[in-house]
């Protein structure tokens, strides 16, 4: 079994196990102290993933939302990019399943493996066995754009109005990209500020499944940068990408506020 295959499995297995630990924490702690639950969840998952990667891949660097950023990663050949708990708000709300655990591997300039665990939904999507895209959507079906449920960028609503699209609010970025992978939505669009760990793992899976993933100007998403900020992203079915990129440019040209305003 090749080392690349093993990396795919490491991402899948660690994301899945971290998710199971978070479910057990939820059950033990309950939801009466949501701020405490969020803090405990972030810490539990980060410590598990950081320790496991240190054991399984001791020579690799790690970039984690919850960890101290070690500049040594910038000269490393392999860097694991993890979001131990994506969607902390939803994690601490009873009945919500739109939160996730992200584990991705960047190697020599690009993402090569990734997994997104959706623990409350009982699934993990990964590059071990990327999901099949649903059949091509009917041409007369209304487009569905998934975006933040708590901080929806105003630009997304303006674009949705232009396209006559339905806006589907959702929590975690990973859950939103998985919604596109599973045919629940057609488009994930964000222009209000993010970081590499918000998208690395879901983008790795999305690309492996054949989805389009880019910045909203069509340029490449890049990871393991000095500044981990990655402020905007478009993930969509491939047949929609050219139309959407053109529509985004048109809305930006017509709107003096620009795509990053609001939200």
C-alpha positions as CSV (number, residue, x, y, z in Angstrom):
1,X,0.0,0.0,0.0
2,X,1.5,3.3,-1.1
3,X,2.3,6.1,1.3
4,X,-0.2,8.4,-0.5
5,X,-2.9,5.9,0.0
6,X,-2.0,5.8,3.7
7,X,-2.2,9.5,4.0
8,X,-5.8,9.4,2.6
9,X,-6.7,6.9,5.3
10,X,-5.0,8.8,8.0
11,X,-7.0,11.9,7.2
12,X,-10.3,9.9,7.1
13,X,-9.6,7.9,10.3
14,X,-8.5,10.8,12.4
15,X,-11.3,13.1,11.3
16,X,-13.8,10.3,12.0
17,X,-12.4,9.5,15.5
18,X,-12.2,13.2,16.5
19,X,-15.8,13.5,15.5
20,X,-16.8,10.5,17.6
21,X,-15.0,12.1,20.6
22,X,-16.9,15.3,20.0
23,X,-20.2,13.5,20.0
24,X,-19.4,11.8,23.3
25,X,-18.4,15.2,24.8
26,X,-21.7,16.6,23.7
27,X,-23.6,13.7,25.3
28,X,-21.7,14.1,28.6
29,X,-21.7,17.8,28.9
30,X,-25.1,18.7,27.5
31,X,-26.1,22.1,26.1
32,X,-26.8,24.3,29.1
33,X,-23.4,26.0,28.9
34,X,-22.8,26.5,25.2
35,X,-19.6,28.6,25.6
36,X,-18.0,26.0,27.8
37,X,-19.0,23.2,25.4
38,X,-17.5,25.1,22.5
39,X,-14.2,25.7,24.3
40,X,-14.0,22.0,25.5
41,X,-14.8,20.8,21.9
42,X,-12.1,22.9,20.3
43,X,-9.5,21.8,22.9
44,X,-10.5,18.1,22.9
45,X,-10.4,17.7,19.1
46,X,-7.2,19.8,18.6
47,X,-5.3,17.8,21.3
48,X,-6.4,14.5,19.8
49,X,-5.5,15.4,16.2
50,X,-2.2,17.1,17.1
51,X,-1.1,14.1,19.3
52,X,-2.2,11.5,16.7
53,X,-0.4,13.3,13.8
54,X,2.7,13.7,16.0
55,X,2.6,9.9,16.5
56,X,1.7,8.8,13.0
57,X,3.5,11.5,10.9
58,X,6.2,12.8,13.3
59,X,8.3,14.5,10.5
60,X,5.3,16.5,9.2
61,X,4.3,20.0,10.2
62,X,0.8,20.9,11.4
63,X,-1.3,24.1,10.9
64,X,-4.3,24.1,13.2
65,X,-6.9,26.7,13.9
66,X,-6.5,26.0,17.6
67,X,-2.7,25.7,17.7
68,X,0.3,28.1,17.7
69,X,1.4,28.8,14.2
70,X,5.0,27.4,13.9
71,X,6.8,29.3,11.0
72,X,8.8,26.1,10.4
73,X,5.8,24.9,8.3
74,X,6.7,27.3,5.6
75,X,9.8,25.4,4.7
76,X,8.3,21.9,5.3
77,X,7.5,19.6,2.5
78,X,4.4,18.2,4.1
79,X,1.9,20.1,6.3
80,X,-1.3,18.8,7.8
81,X,-3.9,21.6,7.8
82,X,-6.7,20.9,10.4
83,X,-9.8,22.5,11.7
84,X,-10.5,20.5,14.9
85,X,-14.1,21.8,15.1
86,X,-15.5,23.7,12.2
87,X,-18.9,25.2,13.2
88,X,-18.4,25.6,16.9
89,X,-21.7,27.6,17.2
90,X,-23.7,24.7,15.7
91,X,-21.8,22.1,17.7
92,X,-23.1,23.7,20.9
93,X,-26.7,23.8,19.7
94,X,-28.9,20.8,20.3
95,X,-30.2,19.1,17.2
96,X,-27.8,20.7,14.8
97,X,-25.7,18.6,12.5
98,X,-24.0,21.2,10.4
99,X,-20.6,21.1,12.1
100,X,-17.5,19.2,11.1
101,X,-13.9,18.1,11.6
102,X,-11.4,18.9,8.9
103,X,-8.1,17.1,8.2
104,X,-6.1,17.8,5.1
105,X,-2.5,17.2,3.9
106,X,-0.6,19.8,1.8
107,X,2.5,18.5,0.1
108,X,4.9,20.2,-2.2
109,X,2.6,23.1,-3.1
110,X,-0.9,21.5,-3.2
111,X,-3.5,19.6,-1.3
112,X,-3.1,15.8,-1.8
113,X,-5.4,14.3,0.8
114,X,-8.3,15.3,2.9
115,X,-11.4,14.3,4.9
116,X,-14.4,16.0,6.4
117,X,-16.2,14.3,9.2
118,X,-19.8,15.2,9.8
119,X,-20.2,13.4,13.1
120,X,-23.8,14.3,13.8
121,X,-24.8,13.2,10.3
122,X,-23.0,9.9,10.7
123,X,-20.7,10.3,7.7
124,X,-17.1,11.2,6.7
125,X,-16.4,12.3,3.1
126,X,-12.8,11.8,2.1
127,X,-10.3,11.4,-0.7
128,X,-10.0,7.6,0.1
129,X,-13.2,7.2,-1.8
130,X,-14.5,10.5,-3.1
131,X,-18.3,10.7,-3.4
132,X,-19.9,10.4,-6.8
133,X,-21.4,13.7,-8.0
134,X,-25.2,13.5,-8.4
135,X,-26.4,13.4,-11.9
136,X,-26.4,16.7,-13.8
137,X,-29.0,19.0,-12.4
138,X,-32.1,19.7,-14.5
139,X,-31.7,22.9,-16.4
140,X,-35.0,24.3,-15.2
141,X,-34.2,23.7,-11.5
142,X,-33.6,26.8,-9.4
143,X,-30.0,27.1,-8.3
144,X,-29.3,26.7,-4.6
145,X,-26.4,28.7,-3.0
146,X,-25.3,27.7,0.5
147,X,-23.8,30.4,2.7
148,X,-23.4,31.3,6.3
149,X,-26.5,31.1,8.5
150,X,-25.1,33.7,11.0
151,X,-23.0,36.0,8.9
152,X,-24.2,35.8,5.3
153,X,-22.2,38.1,3.0
154,X,-24.4,40.7,1.4
155,X,-22.6,40.0,-1.9
156,X,-24.0,36.5,-1.9
157,X,-27.6,37.7,-1.6
158,X,-27.0,40.2,-4.4
159,X,-25.7,37.5,-6.6
160,X,-28.6,35.1,-5.7
161,X,-31.1,37.8,-6.6
162,X,-29.4,38.3,-9.9
163,X,-29.5,34.6,-10.7
164,X,-32.9,33.9,-9.2
165,X,-31.2,31.4,-6.9
166,X,-32.4,30.1,-3.5
167,X,-30.1,30.8,-0.5
168,X,-29.6,27.9,1.8
169,X,-28.2,29.0,5.2
170,X,-25.9,26.5,6.9
171,X,-23.2,26.4,9.6
172,X,-19.7,24.9,9.0
173,X,-17.8,25.6,5.8
174,X,-17.1,21.9,5.6
175,X,-20.8,21.1,5.9
176,X,-21.6,23.6,3.2
177,X,-19.1,22.2,0.7
178,X,-20.3,18.7,1.6
179,X,-23.8,19.9,0.8
180,X,-22.6,20.6,-2.8
181,X,-20.9,17.2,-3.0
182,X,-24.1,15.5,-1.9
183,X,-26.4,17.4,-4.2
184,X,-28.2,19.3,-1.4
185,X,-26.9,22.6,-2.9
186,X,-25.3,23.5,-6.2
187,X,-23.0,26.3,-5.1
188,X,-21.0,27.3,-2.1
189,X,-19.9,31.0,-2.2
190,X,-18.2,32.9,0.5
191,X,-16.6,36.4,0.4
192,X,-16.5,37.5,4.0
193,X,-13.1,36.3,5.2
194,X,-11.9,32.8,6.1
195,X,-8.6,30.9,6.8
196,X,-6.9,28.0,5.2
197,X,-8.2,25.5,7.8
198,X,-11.8,26.4,6.9
199,X,-11.5,25.1,3.4
200,X,-8.4,22.9,3.0
201,X,-10.0,19.5,3.8
202,X,-13.4,20.1,2.1
203,X,-11.6,21.5,-1.0
204,X,-9.4,18.4,-1.2
205,X,-12.5,16.2,-1.2
206,X,-14.4,18.5,-3.6
207,X,-11.6,18.4,-6.1
208,X,-11.2,14.7,-5.9
209,X,-14.9,14.3,-6.6
210,X,-14.7,16.6,-9.7
211,X,-16.1,19.9,-8.3
212,X,-14.8,23.3,-9.3
213,X,-13.0,25.1,-6.4
214,X,-11.3,28.5,-6.8
215,X,-11.1,32.0,-5.5
216,X,-14.1,34.1,-6.6
217,X,-12.0,35.7,-9.3
218,X,-11.2,32.3,-10.7
219,X,-7.6,32.1,-9.4
220,X,-6.2,29.1,-7.6
221,X,-6.8,28.5,-3.9
222,X,-3.3,28.3,-2.3
223,X,-2.4,26.8,1.0
224,X,0.5,26.8,3.5
225,X,1.0,30.6,2.9
226,X,2.8,32.9,5.4
227,X,-0.6,34.6,6.1
228,X,-3.2,31.8,6.4
229,X,-6.0,34.1,5.5
230,X,-8.0,32.9,2.5
231,X,-10.9,35.4,2.3
232,X,-13.1,34.1,-0.4
233,X,-14.0,30.9,-2.2
234,X,-16.3,29.4,-4.8
235,X,-17.1,25.7,-4.9
236,X,-19.7,24.5,-7.4
237,X,-20.7,21.9,-9.9
238,X,-18.2,22.1,-12.8
239,X,-20.8,23.0,-15.5
240,X,-21.7,26.1,-13.5
241,X,-18.3,27.5,-13.0
242,X,-17.9,29.7,-16.1
243,X,-21.3,31.2,-15.7
244,X,-20.8,31.9,-12.0
245,X,-17.4,33.5,-12.3
246,X,-18.8,35.8,-15.0
247,X,-21.8,36.6,-12.9
248,X,-19.6,37.4,-9.9
249,X,-17.5,39.8,-12.0
250,X,-20.7,41.5,-13.3
251,X,-22.1,41.9,-9.8
252,X,-18.8,43.3,-8.5
253,X,-18.6,45.7,-11.4
254,X,-22.2,47.0,-10.8
255,X,-21.8,47.1,-7.0
256,X,-19.4,49.8,-5.7
257,X,-19.3,48.1,-2.3
258,X,-17.5,45.1,-3.8
259,X,-17.8,41.4,-3.1
260,X,-16.2,41.5,0.3
261,X,-18.6,44.1,1.8
262,X,-21.0,43.0,4.5
263,X,-21.3,39.7,6.4
